[in-house]
Amino acid sequence: MTGATQDMTTDAAPIARGQRGDNGAGTRERHSGNGSRAEARDEPERLARRLGWFSVGLGVAEIAAPRAVGRMIGIEDDARLHRTLMAFGARELVSGIGILSRPRSSVWLWARVAGDLMDLALLGSALRSDDSQRGRVAAAAAAVAGVTVLDVITGRELSRVAHRAGEEPGAIDVSKTITVNRTPEEVYGFWRDLQNLPQFMEHLESVQVLSDRRSRWKAKAPAGRSVEWEAEIIEDRPNELISWRVAEDADVTHSGTVRFTGAPGGRGTEIHVAFSYAPPGGALGSLVAKLFGQEPGQQVDSDLRRLKQVLETGEVVHSDASIHRGPHPARPSAELL
């Protein structure tokens, strides 16, 4: 129930136990300190990142210098094979970016496995060719087979961790914090009136209240589309916390929590937002959203700055004097956050 309007979902627990760090965007991002869950992820996540960088490096080499790569692996100097290597390089580059953008997800690792099988098929064909240097081709095939084993092991481990945690495959987890110069009672009251949310959630078109706990949401989606769903509040502690989830039959999988706590030194209220979201189109949809500036973390940063302005000044103040395309919420000075 946040910039979720755009593409999101949550896990509330990390907020209370996380560690704080400035993300340089006027909000602070909390990273989960969720003990066993985080530890179980650490090793496969690290390996996934390494495999992602390997994919990016290999992809760039195959696209930029297919002839040199072909000579290195011992295949014949043939224009058609060079074009094939360039296509494989594009595939590696996309897979690598996908893995690096979602190192907790197994989706892109399994995409890499499919690509590895294509590579092995090409090398198998080269081994049967009289024009190839079979020793080099065999060595390249052995290297690809070894990487395939790593891809499979890492993909299985990430899938296992996600399954144990009850997570949606390809889900995005985001947690953000901002300080607002208003009391927790004021901030909670504004948020709890769900029809106020479109005032600061840029992608949210409307919220229709159906009952005390249920509401219907309509939001903008990538490529000029819109998406609607029903959500229900599953926990409501006045002036402290609101937790929600979408209805079971919704097209998007999304849940989250927003907490309201007094800021140190009586400086207002800290708003902690955490959510988890499985975007339409899965991991590919998530990657496209990131590439086009609609990634959930970016959206929530912007939404929270709008909320701060609405609560403190009564309106959203826009500025276009930055790297952002078009008007965006003006960012207050760092000392005010």
Backbone torsions as a table, in degrees:
resi	resn	phi	psi	omega
1	MET	NA	58.9	179.1
2	THR	-152.7	-152.8	178.0
3	GLY	-49.8	8.9	173.0
4	ALA	-57.2	-28.1	177.0
5	THR	-48.9	-18.4	-175.9
6	GLN	-101.2	-38.1	-179.0
7	ASP	168.5	90.6	-175.9
8	MET	-161.3	-179.8	172.9
9	THR	-175.4	163.0	-174.7
10	THR	-142.6	170.3	172.6
11	ASP	-133.5	117.5	-171.6
12	ALA	-78.3	-28.5	-170.9
13	ALA	-54.4	-39.9	-175.4
14	PRO	-57.4	-27.7	-173.9
15	ILE	-61.8	-48.6	-174.5
16	ALA	-68.9	-28.5	-173.7
17	ARG	-107.3	-1.0	-173.9
18	GLY	-74.8	173.6	175.2
19	GLN	-111.8	146.7	-170.2
20	ARG	-97.9	144.7	174.7
21	GLY	-152.0	146.2	-179.1
22	ASP	-79.1	126.1	179.5
23	ASN	-95.5	7.0	174.0
24	GLY	75.0	10.7	-176.6
25	ALA	-121.7	17.5	179.7
26	GLY	89.5	-5.4	174.1
27	THR	-125.9	163.0	176.5
28	ARG	-114.1	140.5	-177.4
29	GLU	-105.7	134.9	178.9
30	ARG	-103.1	137.1	178.6
31	HIS	-107.3	138.3	-173.2
32	SER	-60.9	134.1	172.3
33	GLY	-108.5	31.3	-169.6
34	ASN	-77.3	64.4	176.0
35	GLY	14.7	-103.6	-171.1
36	SER	-61.2	-37.9	-179.0
37	ARG	-63.3	-44.7	-180.0
38	ALA	-67.7	-42.2	-179.2
39	GLU	-63.5	-39.9	-179.9
40	ALA	-62.8	-27.1	-177.3
41	ARG	-85.9	-26.8	-165.8
42	ASP	-52.3	-54.5	-173.9
43	GLU	-66.5	-51.2	177.9
44	PRO	-62.4	-31.5	177.7
45	GLU	-66.6	-42.9	178.4
46	ARG	-61.7	-44.4	179.3
47	LEU	-64.5	-38.4	178.2
48	ALA	-61.2	-41.9	178.7
49	ARG	-62.2	-42.7	178.8
50	ARG	-61.8	-42.9	178.3
51	LEU	-64.9	-34.4	177.4
52	GLY	-63.6	-46.1	178.7
53	TRP	-66.2	-36.0	176.0
54	PHE	-60.5	-43.9	178.5
55	SER	-60.9	-44.7	-179.5
56	VAL	-61.4	-46.9	-179.7
57	GLY	-62.4	-44.6	179.5
58	LEU	-65.3	-41.7	179.8
59	GLY	-60.8	-45.1	179.3
60	VAL	-61.7	-42.9	-179.8
61	ALA	-63.2	-43.6	-178.0
62	GLU	-67.5	-33.9	179.1
63	ILE	-76.5	-43.8	-174.6
64	ALA	-78.6	-34.1	-174.9
65	ALA	-139.8	63.0	-177.8
66	PRO	-62.2	-33.0	-179.3
67	ARG	-65.6	-44.4	-180.0
68	ALA	-65.6	-41.7	178.0
69	VAL	-63.2	-41.7	178.7
70	GLY	-59.8	-43.6	178.0
71	ARG	-63.6	-39.6	-177.4
72	MET	-63.0	-39.0	-178.3
73	ILE	-92.5	-1.1	170.9
74	GLY	87.6	18.3	179.2
75	ILE	-90.8	159.6	-176.0
76	GLU	-64.0	152.6	-179.2
77	ASP	-81.4	87.6	-173.2
78	ASP	-131.7	131.1	-176.5
79	ALA	-59.9	-37.8	-179.4
80	ARG	-64.3	-42.3	179.0
81	LEU	-67.7	-33.1	177.9
82	HIS	-66.1	-39.5	176.5
83	ARG	-64.7	-36.6	177.4
84	THR	-64.0	-42.3	178.4
85	LEU	-62.7	-38.6	177.8
86	MET	-64.3	-39.6	176.9
87	ALA	-64.8	-41.4	177.2
88	PHE	-64.1	-34.8	178.3
89	GLY	-64.9	-41.0	176.9
90	ALA	-61.9	-40.7	178.4
91	ARG	-63.3	-43.5	179.1
92	GLU	-62.3	-40.6	-178.7
93	LEU	-63.8	-44.8	178.6
94	VAL	-63.4	-43.9	178.9
95	SER	-61.8	-43.0	-178.9
96	GLY	-63.1	-44.6	178.0
97	ILE	-62.9	-41.1	178.8
98	GLY	-60.8	-43.9	179.4
99	ILE	-64.7	-45.3	-178.0
100	LEU	-66.7	-30.5	179.2
101	SER	-79.2	-23.6	-178.1
102	ARG	-137.6	63.9	-174.8
103	PRO	-66.8	-14.9	177.8
104	ARG	-84.8	-14.3	-175.6
105	SER	-94.0	142.4	178.4
106	SER	-87.3	-9.0	-171.6
107	VAL	-57.7	-48.4	-177.2
108	TRP	-72.6	-26.5	175.2
109	LEU	-64.5	-41.8	178.1
110	TRP	-68.3	-30.5	174.0
111	ALA	-64.6	-37.7	176.7
112	ARG	-63.9	-40.1	179.2
113	VAL	-59.0	-44.4	177.9
114	ALA	-60.2	-40.8	177.5
115	GLY	-65.9	-38.2	177.3
116	ASP	-59.2	-40.8	179.5
117	LEU	-64.2	-36.2	175.9
118	MET	-65.1	-41.6	178.1
119	ASP	-61.4	-44.2	-179.7
120	LEU	-63.8	-36.3	177.8
121	ALA	-64.1	-42.2	178.3
122	LEU	-62.8	-44.9	-178.9
123	LEU	-67.2	-35.6	176.2
124	GLY	-62.2	-40.3	177.1
125	SER	-65.0	-39.5	179.6
126	ALA	-65.5	-34.6	179.3
127	LEU	-62.5	-27.9	-179.0
128	ARG	-86.8	-5.5	-178.4
129	SER	-88.5	137.0	178.8
130	ASP	-72.5	-17.4	-177.0
131	ASP	-88.1	-5.4	-177.3
132	SER	-92.2	155.8	172.8
133	GLN	-89.1	96.1	-167.2
134	ARG	-63.1	-30.2	177.5
135	GLY	-63.0	-45.6	178.8
136	ARG	-67.9	-40.5	179.2
137	VAL	-62.2	-42.3	179.6
138	ALA	-63.4	-40.5	178.5
139	ALA	-64.6	-41.1	178.5
140	ALA	-64.5	-40.2	179.2
141	ALA	-64.0	-39.0	178.5
142	ALA	-65.1	-39.2	179.0
143	ALA	-65.2	-43.5	179.1
144	VAL	-63.8	-39.8	178.6
145	ALA	-62.0	-39.8	178.1
146	GLY	-63.8	-42.1	178.1
147	VAL	-66.1	-36.8	178.2
148	THR	-59.9	-42.3	178.3
149	VAL	-60.7	-43.3	178.2
150	LEU	-62.6	-41.9	178.8
151	ASP	-60.3	-45.0	-178.3
152	VAL	-65.1	-45.6	-179.4
153	ILE	-62.0	-45.8	-178.9
154	THR	-66.3	-43.1	178.4
155	GLY	-61.0	-42.7	179.7
156	ARG	-65.4	-41.0	-178.7
157	GLU	-66.9	-42.8	177.6
158	LEU	-63.9	-38.9	177.1
159	SER	-63.5	-40.4	-178.8
160	ARG	-66.0	-43.7	179.9
161	VAL	-63.1	-44.7	-180.0
162	ALA	-63.1	-39.0	179.8
163	HIS	-65.7	-42.7	179.5
164	ARG	-63.6	-34.5	-179.1
165	ALA	-82.1	-3.7	-179.5
166	GLY	69.1	30.6	-176.5
167	GLU	-91.9	153.3	174.4
168	GLU	-76.7	131.1	177.4
169	PRO	-56.4	131.4	177.9
170	GLY	81.3	9.1	-177.6
171	ALA	-71.1	150.0	178.0
172	ILE	-105.9	129.3	176.5
173	ASP	-108.3	130.2	-179.8
174	VAL	-136.8	138.5	172.0
175	SER	-140.7	132.6	-176.6
176	LYS	-138.5	157.1	178.5
177	THR	-139.8	141.2	173.6
178	ILE	-143.1	152.1	178.0
179	THR	-104.6	132.1	-178.7
180	VAL	-121.8	138.1	-178.2
181	ASN	-82.4	62.0	175.1
182	ARG	-146.7	160.3	-178.6
183	THR	-74.0	156.6	176.4
184	PRO	-55.9	-35.6	179.5
185	GLU	-62.8	-42.8	-180.0
186	GLU	-66.7	-43.9	-176.9
187	VAL	-68.2	-45.0	178.5
188	TYR	-59.7	-46.3	-177.8
189	GLY	-60.8	-38.8	179.1
190	PHE	-66.7	-45.8	-177.9
191	TRP	-68.1	-39.1	-175.0
192	ARG	-66.0	-25.4	171.8
193	ASP	-80.3	90.4	-168.8
194	LEU	-58.4	-24.2	179.7
195	GLN	-70.3	-9.3	174.6
196	ASN	-79.4	-20.0	-170.5
197	LEU	-59.8	-39.9	178.9
198	PRO	-61.7	-14.5	178.7
199	GLN	-65.2	-29.7	-178.1
200	PHE	-124.5	-12.6	175.7
201	MET	-91.1	104.1	-169.1
202	GLU	-59.0	-38.1	-175.3
203	HIS	-88.2	-4.9	-178.7
204	LEU	-87.7	123.1	-178.6
205	GLU	-87.4	-41.6	-178.6
206	SER	-162.5	157.0	171.5
207	VAL	-132.2	121.3	178.4
208	GLN	-104.7	118.5	-179.6
209	VAL	-78.9	121.3	-178.7
210	LEU	-96.8	-32.4	178.4
211	SER	-161.5	-174.4	-179.5
212	ASP	-61.3	-29.3	-175.8
213	ARG	-111.6	-23.3	-173.2
214	ARG	-111.2	148.0	-180.0
215	SER	-151.6	158.5	178.1
216	ARG	-114.0	129.8	-174.5
217	TRP	-113.3	145.2	173.1
218	LYS	-132.2	126.8	-175.2
219	ALA	-135.4	155.2	173.5
220	LYS	-73.6	144.0	177.3
221	ALA	-123.6	165.7	178.8
222	PRO	-56.4	157.9	176.6
223	ALA	64.4	28.9	175.0
224	GLY	75.5	9.7	179.6
225	ARG	-87.9	175.6	172.5
226	SER	-135.3	158.3	-179.6
227	VAL	-137.8	143.8	179.7
228	GLU	-126.6	150.4	175.9
229	TRP	-160.5	163.2	172.8
230	GLU	-103.4	139.7	179.3
231	ALA	-125.2	155.7	176.6
232	GLU	-132.2	141.8	175.1
233	ILE	-81.3	122.8	-177.2
234	ILE	-102.5	-15.1	174.5
235	GLU	-151.6	134.1	-177.0
236	ASP	-141.8	106.3	176.0
237	ARG	-111.6	107.3	-176.6
238	PRO	-48.7	130.5	177.1
239	ASN	68.6	5.4	-178.1
240	GLU	-125.3	-48.7	-166.5
241	LEU	-159.9	143.6	170.4
242	ILE	-134.7	125.7	176.0
243	SER	-117.6	145.4	-177.0
244	TRP	-144.3	167.0	170.9
245	ARG	-154.4	158.3	177.7
246	VAL	-82.1	159.5	177.4
247	ALA	-63.8	154.8	-173.4
248	GLU	-61.9	-30.2	-176.0
249	ASP	-93.1	13.4	-177.8
250	ALA	-73.0	154.3	179.3
251	ASP	-74.3	-21.2	178.2
252	VAL	-114.7	149.6	175.5
253	THR	-104.5	118.1	-172.3
254	HIS	-155.2	135.8	175.2
255	SER	-154.1	162.4	-179.2
256	GLY	-179.4	-179.1	-179.0
257	THR	-143.8	140.6	169.9
258	VAL	-122.3	130.1	-179.2
259	ARG	-115.8	147.5	-179.6
260	PHE	-123.1	114.4	-179.0
261	THR	-130.0	147.3	178.6
262	GLY	-62.7	133.3	178.8
263	ALA	-75.9	148.8	178.4
264	PRO	-56.5	143.1	177.2
265	GLY	72.5	18.9	179.0
266	GLY	64.6	33.6	-175.7
267	ARG	-91.5	22.5	178.2
268	GLY	110.7	-139.0	-173.7
269	THR	-129.8	134.0	170.6
270	GLU	-89.5	126.4	177.0
271	ILE	-104.1	118.2	-179.6
272	HIS	-109.2	118.7	-180.0
273	VAL	-115.0	131.0	174.7
274	ALA	-136.8	134.8	177.9
275	PHE	-152.7	162.9	176.1
276	SER	-131.4	136.0	-172.4
277	TYR	-142.6	133.2	174.1
278	ALA	-105.9	106.7	-173.5
279	PRO	-70.8	150.9	172.3
280	PRO	-58.5	134.9	-177.2
281	GLY	90.8	1.7	174.6
282	GLY	62.2	-144.3	-175.8
283	ALA	-62.4	-36.4	179.4
284	LEU	-63.9	-42.3	177.5
285	GLY	-62.1	-37.4	178.4
286	SER	-65.2	-43.7	-179.7
287	LEU	-63.6	-44.8	178.6
288	VAL	-59.5	-43.0	179.3
289	ALA	-60.5	-42.4	179.7
290	LYS	-64.4	-44.8	-177.5
291	LEU	-62.6	-29.2	-178.3
292	PHE	-102.1	19.6	172.7
293	GLY	74.9	22.9	-179.3
294	GLN	-117.6	25.3	-179.8
295	GLU	-68.6	139.1	-174.0
296	PRO	-54.1	-39.7	179.4
297	GLY	-60.9	-40.8	177.3
298	GLN	-64.5	-41.8	-178.2
299	GLN	-63.5	-43.8	-177.3
300	VAL	-67.7	-39.5	174.7
301	ASP	-53.0	-50.2	-177.7
302	SER	-65.4	-43.2	-179.8
303	ASP	-62.1	-41.4	-178.8
304	LEU	-68.6	-34.1	175.4
305	ARG	-65.6	-39.0	176.2
306	ARG	-62.1	-44.0	179.6
307	LEU	-59.3	-43.9	179.2
308	LYS	-58.2	-44.0	-179.3
309	GLN	-67.4	-42.1	179.9
310	VAL	-61.5	-44.5	-177.3
311	LEU	-72.1	-33.6	-174.8
312	GLU	-92.7	-29.3	-176.1
313	THR	-122.4	-12.6	179.8
314	GLY	89.6	-3.1	179.4
315	GLU	-157.6	165.1	176.4
316	VAL	-91.8	122.8	178.3
317	VAL	-95.2	120.3	-177.6
318	HIS	-97.9	151.6	175.3
319	SER	-141.8	143.4	175.5
320	ASP	-117.5	13.1	-178.2
321	ALA	-90.7	63.5	-179.9
322	SER	-160.0	-172.5	179.6
323	ILE	-76.5	-10.1	-179.4
324	HIS	-69.2	145.7	174.9
325	ARG	-82.1	120.5	178.4
326	GLY	78.6	174.3	179.1
327	PRO	-60.4	146.8	178.9
328	HIS	-148.3	166.1	-179.7
329	PRO	-61.8	123.8	178.3
330	ALA	-60.3	141.9	-176.4
331	ARG	-97.4	126.4	-179.9
332	PRO	-70.3	163.7	178.5
333	SER	-60.2	148.8	-175.7
334	ALA	-59.1	-35.2	-177.6
335	GLU	-68.0	-13.9	179.3
336	LEU	-88.3	-8.9	-175.0
337	LEU	-89.2	NA	NA
